[in-house]
């Protein structure tokens, strides 16, 4: 059975891994290498151990003059082996005729049942001893080898896959890079996440009414933008509403009290200002779940709430009804088990607040802008 037919049949019956087959046995062209040794014992099958969704090349020979032949073999698929040769310190497996694959991306035997793993959405934090590092491995199964990379204690890495082999949990941190679960702490983003948006003190920057700019700059610094700017630098670029209407720009001054004026800037003017420096998505009107979804995707959200999450204090202005105890801060975390969100408040710093308290403070305006 030729390779193309095997792969076609596997796709037709809905299989993505575990295809067992032998490749077309064509007359071999025997080229002896002075450094090649045929192994006396060869496994009956091998499993492709590469990257999910991708495959590896087959070669015409194990010699240095080899060329790519046929189709790629998908990760997780299983193939019959006819012989094994070790050449220049590397094993090569013959899958029939002049069709060879490198042992670098194989596991001997049928390992399809353990190769797919489980999809996850989260991060792992290396939890070893102080100043120590842990090894990165090329796979999690028998025959694994260290890649030579070391990850220091306390460093954080994104992971999208975990696997269990011989009773031990492993986490994938990209490509063929696996970490032992006993040396890392896993955070499931479907449950909780804290981005770690930095705190910028609006009062220390002389801007007691500059919470909108401070929150935006906190979020942009997290995104790696305007990192050399302080709050005063950003506020110099803020549009000022000549008519003191916060829908048109900042009403009043961020540096001191302006009697009778609702000193803030609403998303209608805020968005175009911040978008000059960082992509934004206005999610105003959305629920708390909408805000959490953005944070889960790695985007802090600037939210218009109330001071200390107190009950809103309404006041009439010429442009409409406002909340005079308004405050703005960056939402950068959540915990669905404890029903809390984490904020970086440009006055009080970083802390957790309950869903209930946040919803009450967010309800009057429902203004929110994601910093992408």
matplotlib code that plots the C-alpha trace (Angstrom):
import matplotlib.pyplot as plt

x = [0.0, 1.5, 1.8, -0.6, -3.3, -2.7, -3.0, -6.1, -7.8, -6.8, -8.4, -11.5, -12.3, -11.7, -8.3, -5.7, -3.2, -2.5, -2.2, -0.3, 1.1, 4.1, 5.3, 5.7, 8.6, 10.6, 13.9, 16.5, 19.6, 22.3, 24.9, 27.2, 28.5, 31.7, 30.3, 26.9, 26.0, 22.8, 21.2, 20.7, 17.3, 14.8, 11.4, 8.4, 6.8, 7.6, 5.5, 6.1, 6.9, 6.9, 4.4, 0.6, -0.8, 2.5, 4.6, 8.2, 9.9, 10.9, 14.3, 15.7, 18.6, 20.4, 23.5, 24.6, 23.4, 19.8, 16.8, 13.2, 10.7, 7.0, 4.6, 5.3, 4.3, 1.9, 2.7, 1.2, 1.0, 2.4, 4.5, 6.0, 9.8, 11.9, 15.4, 17.4, 20.8, 23.0, 25.0, 27.2, 25.8, 22.1, 19.6, 17.6, 14.6, 13.6, 9.8, 10.1, 12.3, 14.2, 12.1, 13.9, 13.1, 15.4, 15.2, 15.3, 11.5, 10.4, 9.5, 10.0, 6.8, 3.1, 2.8, -0.2, -2.3, 0.0, 1.1, -2.0, -2.2, -4.8, -5.4, -5.1, -5.2, -2.9, 0.6, 3.2, 5.5, 8.7, 8.7, 12.1, 14.6, 15.9, 18.3, 17.8, 16.7, 14.8, 15.5, 13.4, 12.8, 12.1, 9.1, 7.5, 7.6, 10.3, 13.4, 13.1, 16.2, 17.0, 17.1, 19.9, 17.7, 17.2, 14.3, 15.0, 12.9, 10.0, 9.8, 6.4, 5.6, 2.5, 1.2, -1.5, -1.0, -0.4, 0.1, 0.3, 2.9, 3.8, 1.8, 3.7, 2.2, 4.1, 3.4, 4.3, 5.7, 6.0, 7.1, 9.0, 9.6, 8.2, 8.4, 7.9, 4.8, 6.3, 8.6, 6.0, 2.8, 0.0, -2.5, -5.7, -6.9, -10.4, -10.4, -8.1, -5.5, -3.7, -1.8, 0.3, -0.4, 2.0, 0.8, 1.1, 0.3, -1.7, -1.1, 2.6, 2.5, 0.6, -2.6, -5.4, -7.9, -5.8, -7.0, -8.1, -4.7, -2.9, -5.1, -4.4, -0.7, -0.6, -2.2, 0.0, 3.2, 2.0, 1.7, 5.2, 4.2, 5.2, 7.4, 9.6, 6.7, 5.4, 1.9, 2.6, 4.0, 0.9, -1.4, 0.2, -1.3, -4.8, -7.6, -9.2, -12.9, -13.2, -16.9, -16.2, -18.2, -16.4, -17.9, -15.7, -12.4, -11.2, -13.5, -11.5, -8.0, -6.4, -4.1, -6.6, -10.3, -12.6, -15.8, -19.1, -17.3, -17.4, -13.7, -13.3, -13.0, -15.5, -14.7, -16.1, -13.0, -10.7, -10.6, -9.2, -6.7, -5.2, -5.5, -2.8, -0.4, -2.0, -4.8, -8.0, -11.4, -14.4, -16.5, -18.7, -22.2, -20.7, -21.2, -18.5, -18.2, -17.2, -14.4, -13.2, -13.1, -10.7, -8.5, -8.5, -7.2, -4.4, -5.9, -6.2, -9.4, -9.8, -13.1, -15.2, -16.4, -16.8, -14.4, -13.7, -16.6, -19.1, -22.7, -23.0, -23.7, -25.6, -25.4, -27.0, -24.7, -25.5, -24.7, -26.7, -26.5, -23.1, -21.6, -19.7, -17.8, -16.4, -13.1, -11.2, -8.9, -7.4, -8.9, -6.1, -7.3, -10.2, -10.9, -14.0, -13.9, -13.9, -16.0, -13.4, -11.7, -8.2, -7.5, -4.7, -6.1, -4.0, -4.8, -4.9, -2.7, -3.4, -6.1, -9.1, -12.7, -15.9, -18.0, -20.9, -19.0, -17.6, -20.9, -22.5, -19.7, -19.6, -23.4, -24.0, -22.0, -20.8, -17.9, -15.0, -12.1, -9.8, -6.1, -5.1]
y = [0.0, 3.3, 6.2, 8.5, 5.8, 5.1, 8.8, 9.2, 6.2, 7.6, 10.9, 9.3, 7.4, 10.5, 9.4, 12.0, 9.7, 6.0, 5.2, 1.9, 1.0, -0.1, 2.1, 0.8, -1.6, -0.5, -1.9, -0.4, 1.5, 0.2, 2.8, 1.7, 4.4, 3.8, 5.0, 3.2, 0.2, -1.8, -2.5, -6.2, -5.6, -3.2, -2.2, -3.5, 0.0, 3.6, 6.6, 10.1, 12.4, 16.0, 18.9, 18.3, 19.3, 19.0, 16.1, 15.1, 14.4, 11.1, 10.8, 8.7, 7.4, 7.9, 9.0, 12.7, 12.9, 12.1, 13.9, 14.4, 11.8, 11.3, 12.9, 14.1, 11.7, 13.4, 13.7, 10.8, 8.4, 4.9, 3.1, -0.3, -0.6, -2.8, -2.1, 0.5, 1.9, 4.1, 6.5, 9.3, 8.9, 9.1, 6.4, 6.1, 3.9, 2.3, 2.3, 0.3, 0.7, 4.0, 5.7, 6.7, 8.8, 10.3, 8.9, 12.4, 12.7, 9.1, 7.0, 3.3, 1.2, 2.2, 5.3, 6.9, 6.5, 8.9, 11.4, 13.5, 14.7, 17.0, 20.6, 23.2, 27.0, 28.4, 29.0, 27.2, 28.8, 27.0, 26.0, 24.6, 25.8, 29.4, 30.2, 26.8, 25.7, 22.8, 20.9, 21.1, 17.7, 16.8, 14.7, 13.1, 9.4, 6.7, 7.7, 11.4, 13.5, 16.9, 19.6, 21.5, 24.4, 25.3, 27.4, 29.4, 29.1, 31.6, 32.1, 31.8, 30.0, 29.7, 26.1, 24.7, 21.0, 18.5, 14.8, 12.0, 9.2, 6.5, 8.4, 11.7, 14.9, 16.9, 20.3, 21.5, 25.0, 25.1, 22.6, 19.6, 21.3, 19.5, 20.3, 17.8, 18.7, 18.1, 21.1, 23.6, 25.2, 25.2, 28.0, 27.2, 30.3, 28.9, 29.4, 32.2, 34.6, 37.7, 39.6, 41.6, 45.1, 47.6, 50.2, 53.9, 56.3, 59.2, 61.3, 60.8, 62.1, 65.2, 64.3, 63.7, 63.6, 61.7, 58.2, 57.6, 58.3, 56.4, 53.3, 53.5, 53.9, 50.9, 48.7, 50.0, 49.4, 45.8, 45.5, 46.8, 50.2, 53.7, 52.1, 55.2, 57.6, 58.7, 59.8, 63.5, 62.8, 60.9, 63.6, 66.2, 64.4, 64.0, 65.9, 68.6, 69.4, 73.2, 72.9, 70.7, 67.8, 64.5, 63.0, 65.5, 65.2, 65.6, 68.0, 70.4, 69.6, 66.3, 68.3, 70.1, 70.7, 72.4, 73.3, 72.3, 70.2, 66.4, 65.8, 62.8, 61.7, 59.2, 56.4, 58.4, 60.6, 58.3, 55.6, 57.8, 59.3, 56.0, 54.3, 56.6, 54.6, 51.2, 49.2, 49.3, 47.7, 49.5, 46.9, 49.5, 48.1, 44.6, 42.6, 41.6, 38.3, 40.4, 42.1, 38.8, 37.3, 40.1, 39.6, 35.8, 36.6, 38.6, 42.1, 44.4, 46.5, 50.1, 50.4, 53.3, 52.4, 54.3, 55.4, 52.4, 50.6, 52.7, 53.3, 55.7, 59.4, 60.9, 64.6, 66.6, 68.3, 70.3, 67.3, 64.8, 62.8, 61.9, 60.0, 62.4, 59.7, 58.2, 56.4, 54.6, 51.7, 48.7, 45.2, 42.7, 39.5, 37.2, 34.1, 32.3, 30.1, 32.9, 35.3, 38.1, 40.4, 41.8, 45.5, 47.9, 51.0, 54.2, 55.4, 52.3, 49.9, 46.2, 44.2, 41.8, 42.9, 40.8, 40.3, 41.9, 45.0, 45.5, 45.1, 47.7, 50.2, 49.4, 49.6, 53.4, 53.9, 50.4, 52.0, 49.7, 49.7, 46.7, 47.5, 45.0]
z = [0.0, -1.0, 1.4, -0.3, -0.2, 3.5, 4.5, 2.3, 4.0, 7.4, 6.7, 5.2, 8.4, 10.6, 12.2, 13.0, 14.7, 15.1, 11.4, 11.1, 7.8, 5.7, 2.9, -0.7, -0.8, -3.9, -5.0, -2.7, -4.0, -1.7, -0.9, 1.9, 4.2, 6.0, 9.2, 8.9, 11.0, 10.6, 13.9, 14.6, 16.4, 14.9, 16.3, 14.4, 14.5, 15.2, 16.1, 14.6, 17.5, 16.1, 16.5, 16.6, 13.2, 11.4, 10.0, 9.1, 5.8, 4.4, 2.7, -0.2, 1.9, 5.2, 3.4, 3.1, -0.5, 0.6, -0.9, 0.3, -1.2, -0.9, 1.6, 5.1, 7.9, 10.4, 14.1, 16.1, 13.1, 13.4, 10.7, 10.1, 10.2, 8.0, 9.3, 11.3, 10.4, 12.6, 10.5, 11.9, 15.3, 14.3, 13.8, 10.5, 10.1, 6.8, 6.1, 2.9, -0.2, -0.4, 2.2, 5.4, 8.4, 11.0, 14.5, 15.9, 15.5, 16.3, 19.3, 19.0, 19.2, 18.9, 21.1, 19.5, 22.6, 24.6, 21.9, 21.5, 25.1, 26.4, 25.2, 28.0, 28.1, 30.8, 32.0, 34.1, 36.7, 37.3, 41.0, 41.9, 44.4, 44.7, 41.8, 40.4, 36.9, 35.4, 32.2, 29.0, 27.4, 23.7, 24.6, 27.7, 26.8, 27.1, 25.2, 25.9, 25.9, 27.4, 24.8, 26.6, 27.5, 31.2, 32.6, 35.8, 39.0, 39.0, 35.2, 33.6, 30.3, 28.2, 27.8, 25.5, 26.0, 28.9, 28.9, 31.4, 30.9, 33.5, 36.1, 35.6, 34.2, 31.6, 30.1, 26.6, 26.3, 22.5, 19.8, 21.2, 24.6, 27.6, 31.4, 34.2, 36.1, 39.5, 39.0, 37.8, 39.0, 36.5, 36.2, 34.3, 32.4, 32.3, 36.1, 36.9, 35.4, 36.6, 33.8, 36.2, 34.9, 36.6, 39.1, 38.2, 41.0, 39.6, 42.8, 42.7, 39.2, 40.3, 38.5, 41.1, 38.3, 35.9, 36.5, 32.9, 31.5, 34.4, 33.8, 30.0, 30.6, 33.1, 30.4, 27.6, 29.7, 30.2, 26.4, 26.1, 24.6, 25.7, 28.3, 28.5, 29.0, 32.4, 33.1, 32.7, 29.2, 28.2, 29.7, 27.5, 24.5, 26.0, 24.1, 26.3, 25.8, 25.4, 26.2, 29.3, 27.8, 28.6, 25.4, 23.5, 25.5, 29.0, 30.9, 33.2, 34.2, 35.4, 37.7, 39.9, 40.8, 38.3, 40.1, 38.5, 35.9, 35.7, 35.3, 33.2, 29.5, 28.1, 25.7, 22.7, 23.0, 25.0, 22.2, 19.4, 21.8, 23.1, 19.6, 18.4, 20.6, 21.1, 19.4, 21.4, 21.4, 22.9, 24.7, 26.5, 27.3, 27.7, 30.9, 33.4, 31.4, 28.4, 30.4, 31.7, 28.2, 27.2, 30.2, 29.6, 26.1, 27.6, 27.2, 30.2, 30.3, 31.3, 33.2, 34.5, 38.0, 41.3, 44.0, 46.3, 44.5, 46.5, 45.6, 42.7, 43.5, 40.6, 39.6, 36.7, 34.2, 31.1, 28.9, 31.0, 34.3, 35.6, 38.5, 40.6, 42.5, 39.3, 39.2, 36.4, 36.7, 34.8, 35.2, 34.8, 36.4, 37.5, 39.6, 38.6, 41.7, 44.2, 42.0, 42.0, 39.6, 40.0, 39.3, 39.1, 40.7, 40.0, 43.6, 45.8, 43.9, 43.1, 44.8, 44.4, 44.4, 44.3, 41.2, 43.1, 44.1, 40.6, 38.9, 41.1, 40.5, 36.7, 36.2, 35.9, 32.7, 31.6, 29.9, 29.2, 26.7, 26.0, 25.4, 22.8]

ax = plt.figure().add_subplot(projection="3d")
ax.plot(x, y, z, "-o")
ax.set_aspect("equal")
plt.show()
